[in-house]
Amino acid sequence: MNAEPPSTSALSSLWRQIRAVLDLVLDLSFKRFVTPHLVRMLYVLSLLAAFMYALSWLFYSWWGIIVAPAAFLLYLIVARVTVELILAIFRIAEHLAPMADEPVVKPVAKSTSFTDPVR
């Protein structure tokens, strides 16, 4: 039985993306990170939640006209900075991974000559 859906372009593209995410999630060796692939979706979901929350403040509070836009803007800034910090940490990890495979070379200390006077 074939697990792939019919080969329409949008549906097959979505299916490939779902399979790629599932392959990352089910990777028990933890050699690849799933968070960088999911961070865009999490960011969009957080923006939608902020928008819904700001709308609820706007319509259910007498001072929401002033506070809702300010709170929404503050939440956008915090969400963006958080996502960028997460991505920066993962990019650092990706750049450091090849260095972990390289052999460690210790520098040789400069040898002192015994003919030099110590005093």
C-alpha positions in Angstrom: 0.0 0.0 0.0 1.4 3.4 -1.0 1.3 6.0 1.7 1.7 9.0 -0.6 -1.4 10.9 -1.6 -2.3 11.6 -5.2 0.3 13.6 -7.1 -1.2 17.1 -7.2 1.5 19.6 -7.0 0.4 21.5 -3.8 -0.6 18.3 -2.0 2.5 16.4 -2.9 4.7 19.4 -1.8 2.9 19.5 1.5 3.3 15.8 1.9 7.0 16.0 1.3 7.3 18.8 3.9 5.4 16.7 6.4 7.6 13.7 5.8 10.7 15.8 6.1 9.6 17.2 9.5 8.6 13.7 10.7 12.0 12.4 9.6 13.6 15.1 11.7 11.3 14.6 14.7 11.9 10.8 14.7 15.7 11.1 14.3 16.9 9.5 17.5 20.5 10.3 16.9 19.8 14.1 17.3 22.4 14.9 14.6 19.9 17.2 12.9 17.8 20.0 14.5 14.1 20.3 14.0 13.7 23.7 15.6 15.1 25.8 12.7 12.6 24.1 10.4 9.6 24.7 12.7 10.5 28.2 13.9 8.7 30.0 11.1 5.5 28.2 11.8 5.8 28.8 15.5 6.4 32.5 14.8 3.3 32.8 12.6 1.2 31.0 15.2 2.5 33.4 17.9 1.6 36.4 15.8 -1.9 35.1 15.2 -2.3 34.5 18.9 -1.0 38.1 19.6 -3.5 39.5 17.1 -6.4 37.6 18.6 -5.4 38.7 22.1 -5.1 42.4 21.0 -8.5 42.1 19.4 -10.0 40.8 22.6 -8.5 43.7 24.5 -9.7 46.1 21.9 -13.4 45.1 22.1 -13.7 44.0 25.7 -11.9 46.8 27.6 -12.7 50.5 27.7 -9.0 51.4 27.6 -8.2 48.7 25.0 -8.0 51.3 22.2 -4.8 52.6 23.7 -3.3 49.5 25.2 -4.1 46.9 22.5 -1.9 48.4 19.8 1.0 49.0 22.2 0.8 45.5 23.7 0.6 44.0 20.2 3.7 45.9 19.1 5.6 45.0 22.2 4.6 41.3 21.7 5.8 41.5 18.1 9.2 42.8 19.2 9.6 40.2 21.9 8.5 37.3 19.6 10.9 38.4 16.9 13.8 38.8 19.2 13.1 35.4 20.8 13.0 33.7 17.4 16.2 35.4 16.3 18.0 34.3 19.5 16.8 30.7 19.0 18.0 30.8 15.4 21.3 32.4 16.4 22.0 29.6 18.9 21.2 26.9 16.3 23.5 28.6 13.7 26.3 28.8 16.2 25.8 25.0 16.8 25.9 24.3 13.1 29.1 26.3 12.7 30.8 24.6 15.7 29.8 21.1 14.6 32.6 20.8 12.0 35.1 22.0 14.5 34.3 19.2 16.9 35.4 16.7 14.2 38.8 18.3 13.8 41.7 16.9 15.9 42.8 19.1 18.7 46.3 20.6 18.1 48.0 21.9 21.2 50.4 24.8 20.7 54.0 24.0 21.6 55.4 26.2 24.4 58.4 28.2 23.6 61.4 26.5 25.0 63.8 28.5 27.2 67.5 28.2 26.7 69.6 27.2 29.7 72.4 29.4 28.6 70.4 32.6 29.4 71.1 33.9 32.9 68.1 33.6 35.2 69.3 36.4 37.5 
